[in-house]
Amino acid sequence: MKMRTSAWCKKTPKNATLMDRELLHIMPKAGRKARRVAKQSAKRDEAKGDAATRTGVGDLAEQMLLLPGLFRYMTQRDKNVKQHLQRLKLRNICIYLTVLVMTIVDIYMRIPPALAFNCRQGVLELMTEGDGQGLSFDDIRSSDQVWQWLSDTVADQLLVPSSPLRTYNYPVGYLQVRLQEVQMPTQAQCPQLDSAYRVPENVTCFATWYTANKANTIEDDGVRHYFYGKSGYAGRYVNSAPWSFGNERSTSPAGEAWILGHFDEFDGSGQSIEYDLQYSPLDELRQAFLNDMLFLQGQNWLDPQSRALHVSFLLYNSNYDHFISNRYTVEMTAFGVVRPFSDIGVFRPGFVEYDLGFSMLSLDIIRLCFVLLICPVQIYWDFMYERRVNGAGCKHLYSVQGLADLAVGIIFFVMFGLRYGNFNVPSIDYFVQQAQRPLDAGEFAEQYNFHIVMDALISGLLLYRFAFFLRINRHFFLIWSTVEQAAMVGCRLLVIAVPVVVGLILVSMAVGGSYDENSRSFWSSLMRVMLLIYADVETVKDYDPNRGWQLSFNVALYFLMRLVFVNCWISVLIHEYQKVRVAAGSTEKYRWKEYDYVVWCLPWPFRNLYLNFLRPKIERPAKDLVEE
């Protein structure tokens, strides 16, 4: 009886009316009838939309279309996300991981942990703090204190055989004291803000900034008479001429040496005097140095025309087998501000020395071979994949992955050229170069640090690419895709965020530019705003609520950055994670089995051997979704 009933009973469908989306799929796609049906469908959709908008009545799908975000959220489904597995090969993971490990090993062998810090900090404390009883270098605020620091700290540390600096370090080459000053004050150097405004005739002005065109080139007769016949004696350099101007008084093997200060940038010109740090007896050299500094102080060598005084020398630390470049500069502005700063760098002039140097050269050659597999071989593989899947291989060249591979190749070749092109001087030869004439080592130290930074940048790019291939793991894929899609949404928000941040920076300059050193320029204000957002303790300590508009600025900064932009980013991140999680389906569906591991891990000859002879009865999917 039940079977007879089921034979003639018809099942009532749950939805007897087709949705517009379903009608669209069954309508004709070409021909006259298709155009007629399309016009009718457009009019019907417009009428339905207007009716649903006015009355809120209509199908559920029509009502959800009024809220696009809700419609997309409710219609999410599993999209069988497996396409990305085709380009995630085991060989790629091995290549990037190998280069990454070799790069990290290279960085640690070039500069072991704490080596640069120990070399730099030991010299810095001795030269800036002295023995704890004299004047600190960082506390210099006048020209008299500059002379005191030269006579006490510099003379006692560099020119005394038993000083701590000479005990642990070997002085190389020359000690140079170089002065840079502008021309005499004239009326032409006064600022002309308006053509109608005329400076009074009795008013003269100094040049605010030091340049080659504004440098004082007039010889000082008093200084020349004092040093006449003394150059080349008692440890003084034979070609020293502190009374006359020279364009290249501070040079390096690469050319003129530049120094970037707090307020200005200084070239290698000026008046200078040099002392041979290997002169013997050292007591005679020390006495000559003290006499010269005392005479120059009496001659007002530092006056309102002075813009900078540079003290530079070179040390060698045998315990760490590294050279230490020392630059100590005292800036003197036209506003009466005296600001000291130091620049100490650690470097080696050559790499291919001893057994360790040849081992590192071999490691770099091996790394070069692997980098060639990334750029251009890996770029070509991804290019062909994009052309096969999307029909446009050039898209990969503009993607983040393509640019990262290209950057790895370019940066490595530049770093390799610097390492074995510039730093190819044996240590003994470098000692001889420094002993022949005064040479600035600061440029060498900066290039050395730059090429180490490039190595670290390569490791960061390799780590990014290695993480990209780890998307073979589903959980990692969810996190990666979430951040990637959220970043794309965040880039669109930059249209609003960038003008707001620029406005905050300009307000910070207007509010604190006259009080805070970190607000005197655009880039320093940018850094200060970023530190305030991150609630840096030292930056917050400088906050003064009694300063005009300071409290309003901080409230606006907190409201816009913390309450608006940070929360917007968090909401975008959560929303994108939900979309990625639903599109990627359940964990059980994507769980790999033995066949998947065999196809992904083994090359095709070993794969066929395994599947056909070793494990012929292995469970196989109906359709292989992973490209063999």
JOBELKA-V401267 format. One record per backbone hydrogen bond with DSSP energy under -1.0 kcal/mol. CO is the residue of the C=O (numbers start at 1). NH is the residue of the N-H. Records with the same first field share a line. If there is no record, write none. Layout:
CO->NH, NH
This chain:
1->5
2->6
3->7
4->8
5->9
19->23
20->24
21->25
22->26
23->27
31->35
32->36
33->37
34->38
35->39
36->40
37->41
38->42
39->43
40->44
41->45
42->46
43->47
44->48
45->49
46->50
47->51
48->52
49->53
50->54
51->55
52->56
59->63
60->64
61->65
64->67
67->71
68->72
69->73
70->74
71->75
80->82
82->85
83->86
84->87
87->89
89->93
90->94
91->95
92->96
93->97
94->98
95->99
96->100
97->101
98->102
99->103
100->104
101->105
102->106
103->107
104->108
105->109
106->110
107->111
112->115
114->118
115->119
116->120
117->121
118->122
119->123
120->124
121->125
122->126
123->127
124->128
125->129
128->137
129->132
136->139
137->140
142->146
143->147
144->148
145->149
146->150
147->151
148->152
149->154
150->155
152->156
153->157
154->158
155->159
160->163
163->167
164->168
165->169
170->316
173->277
175->275
176->312
177->273
178->310
179->271
180->307, 308
181->216
186->205
187->190
200->203
205->186
214->183
220->224
221->225
222->226
223->227
227->230, 231
230->233
233->236
235->276
237->240
241->244
243->220
246->270
250->257
251->440
252->255
255->252
259->266
264->261
266->259
268->249, 250
270->246
271->179
273->177
274->237
275->175
276->279
281->285
282->286
283->287
284->288
285->289
286->290
287->291
288->292
289->293
290->294
291->295
292->296
293->297
294->298
295->299
296->301
297->300
303->306
305->182
307->332
308->180
309->330
310->178
311->328
312->176
313->326
314->172
315->324
316->170
317->321, 322
322->317
323->347
324->315
325->345
326->313
327->343
328->311
329->341
330->309
331->339
333->336
337->333
339->331
341->329
343->327
345->325
347->323
349->425
351->353
353->357
354->358
355->359
356->360
357->361
358->362
359->363
360->364
361->365
362->366
363->367
364->368
365->369
366->370
367->371
368->372
371->375
372->377
373->378
374->379
376->380
377->381
378->382
379->383
380->384
381->385
382->386
383->387
384->388
385->389
386->390
392->395
393->396
399->403
400->404
401->405
402->406
403->407
404->408
405->409
406->410
407->411
408->412
409->413
410->414
411->415
412->416
413->417
414->418
415->419
416->420
417->421
418->422, 423
422->424
423->351
426->430
427->431
428->432
429->433
430->434
431->435
432->436
433->437
441->445
442->446
443->447
444->448
445->449
446->450
447->451
448->452
449->453
450->454
451->455
452->456
453->457
454->458
455->459
456->460
457->461
458->462
459->463
460->464
461->465
462->466
463->467
464->468
465->469
468->471
469->472
470->473
473->477
474->478
475->479
476->480
477->481
478->482
479->483
480->484
481->485
482->486
483->487
484->488
485->489
486->490
487->491
488->492
489->493
493->496, 497
494->498
496->500
497->501
498->502
499->503
500->504
501->505
502->506
503->507
504->508
505->509
506->510
507->511
508->512
509->513
512->515, 516
516->519
517->520
521->525
522->526
523->527
524->528
525->529
526->530
527->531
528->532
529->533
530->534
531->536
536->540
537->541
540->543
544->547
547->550
549->553
550->554
551->555
552->556
553->557
554->558
555->559
556->560
557->561
558->562, 563
560->565
561->566
564->568
565->569
566->570
567->571
568->572
569->573
570->574
571->575
572->576
573->577
574->578
575->579
576->580
577->581
578->582
579->583
580->584
582->585
583->79
593->597
594->598
595->599
596->600
597->601
598->602
603->607
604->608
605->609
606->610
607->611
608->612
609->613, 614
610->615
615->618
